[in-house]
């Protein structure tokens, strides 16, 4: 029912007469009473919209603030040596930097598992497990979300009062990229359950170690809050949904010679029932990295009973050729007693983005 249909014509006539000729105070009161009564009746006749769930409200708010962890990690490399920052903040900065996973042939499955457990997505689950047992989980002190919360709390006392302008560049100096400008541009797409994964390259630092303490604190606080919002979105994307396979979406900082990049992972369990053929995959892992010189690389790994199917996708032509040259060697290296049947496929391009449900996220980057 529309609001125009619900309001009776008497209200419109009364308002029109009130604006065309002088009226007495009693008439004005009668007109106001009639209009209020008509509006109240129309409001009651309208069908109320369903209330927004807490999860939807959190996603909507976090999507406007989320930012890659890479800019914060780049600036924390400077912050650990900034004499203006208190010692506890520099200690927390060093702890966050220590969560990086080395990128190289020596990385093990146990290292990746430990990194996934402290990615922040399982923070509340770890807290619940700690509450039920006397010993806290080993990953809890190094959990990225816990450390980001600790950092924001430690920075808060340095940010009391209105923002002040410090460290203005000289007129002949090239302006540095500020945190706010970088947040508005090159912001990665929010994590979406079932969506295409995308790695984030290392970021450049935006602060100097001798900057004013307020400049350091405000920049780090903004970046930490953006990284926290992104962890929240990954947690929301990992919530189990009826009729869909269980999945866990998380991101890991990886150390590269050019700085700290961010790898995005999604691990899902096959949603097929117990009657599915044994040859069908039971687990799927998708992940993406974006490091120099190969550029964006995407992997899709499907594991079933006795077999593994791996698809590697390279957006750079030279990287695709390099992967193709080592395809056979990779297949042999991945084969083991549990998965003797291994097939590796190399393709070019980028994963197609999955269609997003309407009414949840608004693209504000353009």
C-alpha positions in Angstrom: 0.0 0.0 0.0 1.4 3.4 -0.9 1.5 6.3 1.4 -0.4 8.5 -1.0 -3.3 6.1 -1.2 -3.4 5.6 2.6 -3.8 9.3 3.4 -7.3 10.6 3.1 -7.9 13.7 0.8 -9.1 15.8 3.7 -5.5 16.3 4.9 -4.4 17.7 1.5 -7.4 20.1 1.3 -6.8 21.3 4.8 -3.2 22.0 4.2 -3.9 23.8 0.9 -6.5 26.0 2.6 -4.1 26.8 5.4 -1.5 28.1 2.9 -3.9 30.2 0.8 -5.8 32.2 3.5 -5.4 33.3 7.1 -6.8 30.9 9.6 -7.6 31.1 13.3 -5.5 29.3 15.9 -8.3 26.8 16.5 -8.4 25.9 12.8 -4.7 25.4 12.7 -4.9 23.0 15.6 -7.7 21.1 13.9 -5.7 20.9 10.7 -2.6 19.6 12.5 -4.7 17.0 14.4 -6.2 15.8 11.1 -2.9 15.5 9.4 -1.2 13.7 12.3 -4.2 11.2 12.4 -3.9 10.5 8.7 -0.2 10.0 8.8 -0.5 7.7 11.8 -3.2 5.6 10.0 -1.0 5.4 6.9 2.0 4.3 8.9 0.0 1.5 10.6 -1.2 0.3 7.2 2.3 -0.1 5.8 3.8 -3.5 5.9 7.0 -3.3 8.1 10.2 -4.5 6.5 12.0 -7.4 8.2 14.5 -6.4 10.8 18.1 -6.5 9.8 20.0 -9.4 11.4 23.1 -8.6 13.5 25.3 -10.5 11.0 23.9 -8.5 8.1 24.4 -5.2 10.0 28.0 -6.1 10.9 28.8 -7.1 7.2 27.3 -3.8 5.9 29.4 -1.7 8.3 32.6 -3.7 8.0 32.4 -3.6 4.2 32.8 0.2 4.2 35.8 0.1 6.5 37.7 -3.1 5.4 41.2 -2.9 4.0 44.0 -5.3 3.3 46.4 -6.2 6.1 49.3 -5.4 3.8 49.4 -1.6 4.4 49.4 -2.1 8.1 52.2 -4.6 7.9 54.3 -2.3 5.7 53.9 0.6 8.3 54.5 -1.7 11.2 58.0 -2.4 9.8 58.6 1.3 10.4 56.7 1.5 13.7 58.9 -1.0 15.5 61.8 1.4 15.2 59.8 4.6 15.8 61.1 6.2 19.1 58.0 8.3 19.6 55.8 5.2 20.1 55.5 3.6 23.5 57.4 0.3 24.0 54.2 -1.7 24.4 53.0 -0.6 20.9 56.3 -1.5 19.3 56.2 -4.9 21.0 52.7 -5.6 19.6 53.9 -4.4 16.2 56.7 -6.9 16.3 54.3 -9.7 17.3 52.0 -8.9 14.4 55.0 -9.0 12.0 56.0 -12.4 13.4 52.7 -13.9 12.1 54.1 -13.9 8.6 54.5 -17.3 6.8 57.7 -17.6 4.7 57.1 -18.1 1.0 59.4 -20.7 -0.4 59.9 -24.4 -1.1 60.7 -25.1 2.6 57.2 -24.2 3.9 55.4 -27.3 5.4 51.8 -28.3 5.8 52.2 -27.9 9.6 53.3 -24.3 9.1 50.3 -23.5 6.9 47.9 -25.2 9.4 49.3 -23.2 12.3 49.1 -20.0 10.2 45.5 -20.7 9.3 44.6 -21.3 13.0 45.9 -17.9 14.0 44.4 -16.1 11.0 41.8 -14.4 13.2 38.8 -16.3 11.7 38.9 -18.9 14.5 39.6 -16.4 17.3 36.2 -16.6 19.1 36.2 -20.4 18.7 39.6 -20.5 20.3 38.3 -18.4 23.2 35.4 -20.8 23.7 37.7 -23.8 23.7 40.0 -22.0 26.2 37.0 -21.4 28.5 36.2 -25.1 28.5 39.7 -26.2 29.3 42.4 -25.2 31.7 45.0 -24.8 28.9 44.5 -22.1 26.3 45.1 -23.0 22.6 48.6 -22.5 21.5 47.6 -20.3 18.6 45.6 -17.8 20.8 48.5 -15.5 21.8 49.6 -15.2 18.2 46.1 -14.8 16.7 46.0 -12.0 14.2 42.6 -10.7 15.4 43.6 -10.7 19.0 46.8 -8.8 18.2 44.9 -6.3 16.1 42.5 -5.7 18.9 45.4 -5.3 21.3 47.1 -2.8 19.0 43.9 -0.6 18.6 43.5 -0.6 22.4 47.1 0.5 22.9 46.9 3.2 20.3 43.7 4.7 21.6 45.2 6.8 24.5 47.4 8.6 21.9 44.4 9.7 19.9 42.5 11.8 22.4 41.3 15.1 21.1 40.9 16.5 17.5 43.3 15.6 14.8 46.3 17.8 14.4 48.3 18.4 11.3 52.0 17.4 11.6 54.9 16.6 9.3 53.7 18.6 6.3 56.0 18.0 3.3 58.0 20.8 2.0 56.6 22.6 -1.0 59.3 21.1 -3.3 59.0 17.6 -1.9 56.9 14.9 -3.4 53.8 14.2 -1.2 53.6 10.8 0.4 50.6 8.6 0.0 48.4 9.0 3.0 46.6 6.2 4.7 43.2 7.8 3.9 44.0 8.2 0.2 45.3 4.7 0.0 42.1 3.3 1.7 40.0 5.1 -0.9 42.0 3.6 -3.9 43.2 0.1 -4.5 41.0 -1.3 -1.7 40.5 -5.1 -2.3 37.0 -6.5 -2.8 35.4 -7.8 0.4 35.7 -11.5 1.1 32.6 -13.3 -0.3 31.7 -17.0 0.4 32.3 -18.9 -2.8 33.7 -15.9 -4.6 36.9 -15.7 -6.5 40.0 -15.6 -4.3 42.5 -12.8 -4.8 46.0 -12.3 -3.4 47.1 -8.8 -2.4 50.6 -7.6 -3.2 53.0 -6.0 -0.7 52.2 -2.4 0.1 54.5 0.6 0.4 55.0 2.3 3.8 53.2 5.6 4.3 54.9 6.8 7.5 58.4 7.8 8.6 60.0 6.5 11.9 60.6 10.1 13.1 57.0 11.3 12.4 55.0 12.9 15.1 53.5 10.4 17.5 49.9 11.5 16.6 50.6 10.9 12.9 52.0 7.5 13.6 49.1 6.5 15.9 46.3 7.8 13.6 47.7 6.0 10.6 48.3 2.7 12.4 44.8 2.9 14.1 43.1 3.5 10.7 44.9 0.6 9.1 44.4 -1.7 12.0 40.7 -1.0 12.1 40.5 -1.7 8.3 42.3 -5.0 8.8 40.0 -5.9 11.7 36.9 -5.2 9.5 38.3 -7.5 6.8 38.8 -10.3 9.3 35.2 -9.8 10.4 34.1 -10.2 6.8 36.1 -13.4 6.4 34.4 -14.7 9.6 31.0 -13.8 8.2 31.8 -15.6 4.9 32.8 -18.7 6.9 29.5 -18.9 8.7 27.8 -22.2 7.9 24.7 -21.8 5.7 21.9 -24.3 5.2 22.2 -26.2 1.9 25.8 -25.1 1.3 29.1 -26.9 1.9 31.0 -26.0 5.0 33.8 -23.5 4.1 36.4 -21.4 5.8 37.7 -18.2 4.2 40.8 -16.7 5.7 43.9 -14.7 4.7 47.6 -15.2 5.7 50.5 -12.7 5.5 53.4 -14.2 3.6 57.0 -12.8 3.7 58.5 -12.0 0.3 61.7 -10.2 -0.7 59.5 -7.2 -1.7 57.6 -7.1 1.5 54.6 -8.8 3.1 51.9 -10.0 0.7 48.6 -11.4 1.6 47.4 -14.9 0.4 43.7 -15.5 0.4 42.4 -19.1 1.0 39.0 -20.8 1.0 38.8 -24.4 2.2 35.5 -26.1 1.7 34.1 -29.6 2.4 32.2 -31.3 -0.3 28.5 -31.0 0.2 27.6 -34.2 -1.5 25.8 -36.8 0.6 27.1 -40.2 1.7 25.7 -41.8 -1.5 28.1 -39.8 -3.7 30.6 -41.8 -5.8 33.9 -42.5 -4.1 35.7 -40.8 -7.0 34.1 -37.5 -6.2 36.2 -35.0 -4.3 35.6 -34.6 -0.6 37.7 -31.4 0.0 38.4 -28.4 -2.0 41.1 -25.7 -1.4 41.3 -22.5 -3.4 44.0 -19.9 -2.8 45.6 -16.9 -4.5 48.9 -15.1 -4.2 50.2 -12.0 -5.9 54.0 -11.6 -5.7 56.7 -10.5 -8.0 57.8 -11.5 -10.6 55.0 -14.0 -11.3 52.1 -11.7 -10.5 48.7 -13.1 -9.5 48.6 -16.9 -9.3 45.4 -18.9 -8.4 45.2 -22.5 -7.3 42.2 -24.8 -7.1 42.9 -28.1 -5.4 40.3 -30.9 -5.2 41.0 -33.9 -3.0 39.0 -37.2 -3.2 39.6 -40.8 -2.3 42.9 -41.7 -3.9 43.2 -38.8 -6.2 44.0 -35.1 -6.4 43.1 -32.6 -9.2 45.0 -29.3 -9.2 44.4 -26.3 -11.5 46.9 -23.5 -11.5 45.9 -20.2 -13.2 48.4 -17.5 -14.0 47.4 -14.1 -15.3 51.0 -13.4 -16.6 51.9 -15.3 -19.8 55.6 -15.8 -18.7 54.4 -17.2 -15.3 52.0 -19.6 -17.1 54.8 -20.9 -19.3 57.0 -21.4 -16.3 54.3 -23.4 -14.5 53.7 -25.4 -17.6 57.4 -26.3 -17.8 57.3 -27.8 -14.3 53.8 -29.3 -14.4 55.0 -32.9 -14.6 57.5 -32.5 -11.8 54.8 -30.9 -9.6 52.5 -33.8 -10.2 55.1 -36.3 -9.2 56.0 -34.3 -6.1 52.4 -34.1 -4.9 51.6 -37.8 -5.3 51.7 -39.9 -2.2 50.2 -43.1 -0.7 46.9 -41.4 0.1 46.6 -39.7 -3.3 48.5 -41.6 -5.9 46.4 -40.3 -8.8 47.5 -36.7 -9.3 46.7 -34.5 -12.3 47.9 -30.9 -12.7 46.4 -28.5 -15.2 47.9 -25.1 -16.1 45.6 -22.3 -17.6 45.9 -18.6 -18.2 43.7 -15.8 -17.1 41.9 -15.0 -13.8 39.0 -16.8 -12.1 35.6 -15.5 -13.0 33.9 -13.6 -10.1 31.0 -15.5 -8.6 27.6 -13.7 -8.7 27.0 -11.9 -5.5 23.6 -11.9 -3.7 21.8 -8.7 -4.1 21.2 -6.3 -1.2 24.2 -7.2 0.9 27.2 -5.2 -0.3 27.6 -1.9 -2.2 30.7 -1.3 -4.4 31.9 2.2 -3.3 35.3 2.0 -5.0 34.2 3.6 -8.3 
